[in-house]
Amino acid sequence: MDEHIPVLADEALGALALEPGGYYVDATFGRGGHTALLLQALGPEGRVLAIDRDPQAVAAGGRRFAGEMRLALVHASFADIGALVPAHSGGRACRGVLLDLGVSSPQLDDPARGFSFRADGPLDMRMDPTRGEPVCAWLARAGVDEIREVIATLGEERFARRVAQAIVAERRERPIERTRELAELVARAVRTREPGKHPATRTFQALRMYANDELGQLEKALTGAVLSLATGGRLAVISFHSLEDRLVKHFMQRESQLDPAAASLPIVPPQLTPRLKRVGRKMRPSREEVARNPRARSALLRVAEKVI
């Protein structure tokens, strides 16, 4: 249940340009795959701060890395990285931040978490079950237009209105509290299927992203990561779908360009100069990696370096 294969691991660690005695942040700990590789690559003076908002992930990490003095594992959202790094670094310069935006295999494979339509479980989907409300509670009260907007925007589902109407009609008869109930309802509402995809894929993605404010949290994490990095430090981000990647791409583009307000100035003040430069081209997993781990097929890695 706790097994998880890290995606693009060699590429991500290579992109961070690791220094044996450096201080690094794995802002999406998961089950510690990338963290383990970071620790293996670092020397006795190296340190890693690992962050995860899933208490089960933190508990599993505490067992896996018991006695590892080079690691600080924190239960928190990566959106708070800007405060977490100075609180835990002891004044050390942060040389790299890694964000792996995928849902971990233990989360997907545990029916009790409610992330997957492939097994029946409570319709929850919260990354941190101690905060916020489960998806079933939101679906019980949200209006049809609100549900449609979430599914259309975050799931890019072209049958979003039909799905939303079906949800509202169903809840008049009985509460929608189980993943299988929702998956079957969506399957009836979505007229056509994408090859190789369950008809509920986009709806489940949208509801999970909404329940966890994934794009809002990511925007804050990117900003906080850049603030936390020392000059020359690297930011590596692995995304798994177009909405995440678009946000990361635009953020790196924006932070790598001169502020338009400075274009006509003879001397550009530091606060208006680019904070990042992009490193290399986006990277995708090899065919061999996808064959070993099919969940890696949509992964994409982007890297940037802090220049000021």
C-alpha positions in Angstrom: 0.0 0.0 0.0 2.9 2.4 0.7 4.9 1.6 -2.5 5.4 4.5 -4.8 7.8 4.9 -7.7 9.3 8.4 -8.1 8.9 9.8 -11.6 11.7 11.3 -13.7 14.0 10.8 -10.6 17.3 10.9 -12.4 16.4 13.8 -14.5 15.1 15.8 -11.6 18.1 15.2 -9.4 20.4 16.0 -12.3 18.5 19.2 -12.9 19.1 20.3 -9.3 22.9 20.2 -9.8 23.3 18.8 -6.3 26.2 19.8 -4.1 27.2 17.2 -1.5 26.9 19.6 1.4 23.9 21.6 0.1 20.5 22.2 1.6 17.5 21.0 -0.5 13.7 20.9 -0.3 11.5 18.1 -1.4 8.3 20.0 -1.2 6.0 17.0 -2.1 7.4 14.2 0.0 4.8 11.6 -0.9 6.3 8.3 0.1 9.9 9.6 0.1 11.2 8.3 -3.2 12.8 11.6 -4.3 13.9 12.3 -0.7 15.7 9.0 -0.5 17.6 9.7 -3.7 18.5 13.2 -2.5 19.9 11.8 0.8 21.9 9.2 -1.1 23.5 11.9 -3.3 24.3 14.2 -0.4 27.2 13.9 2.0 27.3 14.1 5.8 26.9 17.9 5.7 23.9 17.9 3.3 20.4 18.5 4.6 16.9 17.9 3.2 13.6 19.5 4.3 10.7 17.4 3.2 7.1 18.7 3.2 3.7 17.0 2.8 0.2 17.9 3.8 -0.9 14.3 4.0 -0.5 13.1 7.6 -0.4 9.4 6.4 2.6 10.3 4.2 4.4 12.0 7.0 3.8 9.1 9.4 5.1 6.6 6.7 8.1 8.8 6.2 8.8 9.0 9.9 9.0 5.2 9.9 11.1 4.9 6.7 13.6 7.5 7.7 13.8 7.0 11.5 17.2 8.1 12.7 18.1 10.0 9.6 19.5 13.2 11.1 20.0 14.9 7.8 16.2 15.0 7.2 13.5 17.3 8.6 10.0 16.0 7.6 7.2 18.5 8.2 3.4 18.1 8.0 2.4 21.2 6.1 1.3 22.5 2.7 4.0 23.3 0.2 2.2 26.6 -0.3 3.9 27.6 3.0 7.4 26.9 1.7 8.3 30.5 1.9 8.0 30.4 5.7 9.0 26.8 6.2 12.5 27.1 4.7 13.7 29.9 7.0 12.1 28.2 10.0 14.0 24.9 9.4 17.2 25.8 7.4 19.1 27.2 10.4 20.3 30.0 8.1 21.7 27.7 5.4 21.4 28.7 1.8 18.7 26.7 -0.1 20.3 25.2 -3.2 17.3 23.5 -4.7 13.5 22.9 -4.5 11.8 19.9 -6.1 8.0 19.8 -6.7 6.4 16.6 -7.9 2.8 17.5 -8.4 1.4 14.0 -8.9 -1.0 12.2 -6.6 1.0 9.4 -4.9 0.2 5.7 -5.6 -0.8 5.0 -1.9 -3.3 7.8 -2.1 -4.8 6.5 -5.4 -4.7 2.9 -4.3 -6.3 3.3 -0.9 -10.1 3.2 -1.4 -10.6 4.9 2.0 -9.1 8.1 0.6 -11.7 8.4 -2.1 -9.4 9.6 -4.9 -10.1 6.8 -7.4 -13.1 5.7 -9.3 -11.7 2.2 -9.7 -12.6 1.0 -6.2 -15.5 1.9 -3.9 -14.8 4.1 -1.0 -16.0 7.2 0.8 -16.1 10.3 -1.5 -13.5 12.3 0.3 -10.4 13.3 -1.9 -8.8 15.5 0.7 -5.0 15.4 0.7 -5.1 16.4 4.4 -8.2 14.7 5.9 -7.8 16.9 9.0 -8.7 20.1 7.1 -11.5 21.3 4.8 -14.6 19.3 3.8 -14.8 16.1 1.8 -16.0 16.2 -1.8 -19.3 14.5 -0.8 -20.2 17.4 1.5 -19.5 20.0 -1.2 -21.5 18.1 -3.8 -24.4 18.0 -1.4 -24.7 21.8 -1.2 -23.1 23.3 -4.4 -25.4 24.7 -7.1 -25.5 23.1 -10.6 -23.7 26.1 -12.2 -20.9 25.9 -9.5 -20.4 22.2 -10.1 -20.5 22.7 -13.8 -17.8 25.4 -13.6 -15.5 23.3 -11.5 -15.8 20.2 -13.7 -15.5 22.2 -17.0 -12.5 24.4 -15.8 -10.4 22.0 -13.7 -11.4 18.8 -15.6 -11.7 20.3 -19.0 -14.8 18.0 -19.4 -17.0 19.0 -22.3 -20.0 17.2 -20.8 -19.7 19.2 -17.6 -23.2 20.5 -17.6 -24.7 17.1 -18.1 -22.6 15.7 -15.2 -23.6 18.6 -12.9 -27.3 18.2 -13.7 -27.0 14.5 -13.1 -25.4 15.1 -9.7 -28.1 17.5 -8.6 -30.9 15.3 -9.8 -29.3 12.2 -8.0 -28.9 14.0 -4.7 -32.6 14.9 -4.6 -33.2 11.2 -4.3 -30.2 10.2 -2.1 -26.8 11.6 -0.9 -23.9 10.8 -3.2 -21.3 9.5 -0.6 -19.3 6.8 -2.4 -16.8 6.9 -5.2 -18.5 4.1 -7.1 -21.9 5.9 -7.0 -20.3 9.0 -8.5 -18.3 7.1 -11.1 -21.4 5.3 -12.3 -23.5 8.5 -12.4 -20.8 10.2 -14.5 -20.5 7.3 -16.8 -24.2 7.6 -17.6 -24.0 11.3 -18.2 -20.8 11.3 -20.4 -21.9 10.2 -23.9 -18.5 9.4 -25.4 -15.3 7.9 -23.9 -11.7 8.9 -24.6 -9.7 5.8 -25.7 -8.2 4.1 -22.6 -9.9 6.5 -20.1 -12.8 5.9 -17.8 -15.6 8.4 -18.4 -15.3 9.7 -14.8 -11.5 10.5 -15.1 -12.0 14.2 -15.8 -14.7 14.7 -13.2 -12.7 13.0 -10.5 -9.6 15.1 -11.4 -11.6 18.3 -11.2 -13.2 17.5 -7.9 -9.9 16.5 -6.3 -8.2 19.7 -7.6 -11.0 21.8 -6.3 -11.2 20.2 -2.9 -7.4 20.7 -2.4 -7.1 24.1 -4.1 -4.3 22.5 -6.1 -3.7 25.4 -8.5 -3.9 28.0 -5.8 -1.5 26.1 -3.6 0.9 25.6 -6.6 1.0 29.3 -7.4 1.9 30.1 -3.8 4.5 27.3 -3.7 6.2 28.5 -6.8 6.4 32.1 -5.4 7.6 30.8 -2.1 10.2 28.5 -3.7 11.8 31.4 -5.6 11.9 33.5 -2.5 13.5 30.6 -0.6 16.2 29.8 -3.1 19.7 31.3 -2.9 21.2 32.8 -6.0 22.2 29.9 -8.3 19.7 27.6 -6.7 17.5 25.4 -8.9 13.7 24.9 -9.0 12.5 21.6 -10.6 8.8 21.0 -11.1 7.2 17.7 -12.4 3.7 18.2 -13.5 1.1 15.6 -14.8 -1.6 17.5 -16.7 -2.0 20.6 -18.8 -3.4 22.9 -16.2 -0.5 22.4 -13.8 2.1 22.6 -16.6 0.6 25.7 -18.0 0.7 27.4 -14.7 4.4 26.4 -14.1 5.4 27.3 -17.7 3.8 30.8 -17.4 5.3 31.4 -14.0 8.8 30.5 -15.2 8.3 32.6 -18.3 7.1 35.6 -16.3 9.9 35.4 -13.8 12.5 35.0 -16.5 11.6 38.2 -18.3 12.4 41.8 -17.6 9.6 43.7 -16.0 7.9 45.9 -18.7 8.1 48.8 -16.3 11.9 48.7 -16.6 12.1 48.6 -20.4 12.8 52.3 -20.8 15.0 52.8 -17.8 18.7 53.5 -18.3 19.5 51.6 -15.1 17.2 48.7 -14.1 16.7 48.4 -10.3 17.2 44.9 -8.9 13.5 44.4 -8.0 12.6 44.8 -11.7 15.2 42.4 -13.1 14.3 38.8 -13.9 14.6 36.5 -10.9 14.9 33.2 -12.9 16.4 31.8 -16.0 15.0 28.7 -17.5 17.4 25.7 -17.7 17.3 23.3 -20.6 14.2 22.2 -22.3 11.2 20.4 -20.8 11.8 16.7 -20.2 9.5 13.7 -20.5 10.0 10.2 -19.2 11.6 7.7 -21.5 9.7 4.8 -23.1 11.5 2.5 -20.7 10.3 4.4 -17.7 6.7 4.5 -18.9 6.9 0.8 -19.5 8.0 0.2 -15.9 5.6 2.8 -14.5 2.6 3.6 -16.6 1.6 6.5 -14.3 4.7 8.3 -15.5 3.3 8.7 -19.1 2.0 12.2 -18.7 4.9 13.6 -16.6 6.8 16.7 -17.7 9.8 18.3 -15.9 10.6 22.0 -16.1 13.6 23.6 -14.5 14.7 27.2 -13.7 17.6 28.7 -11.8 17.5 31.8 -9.6 19.7 34.5 -10.8 19.0 37.3 -8.3 
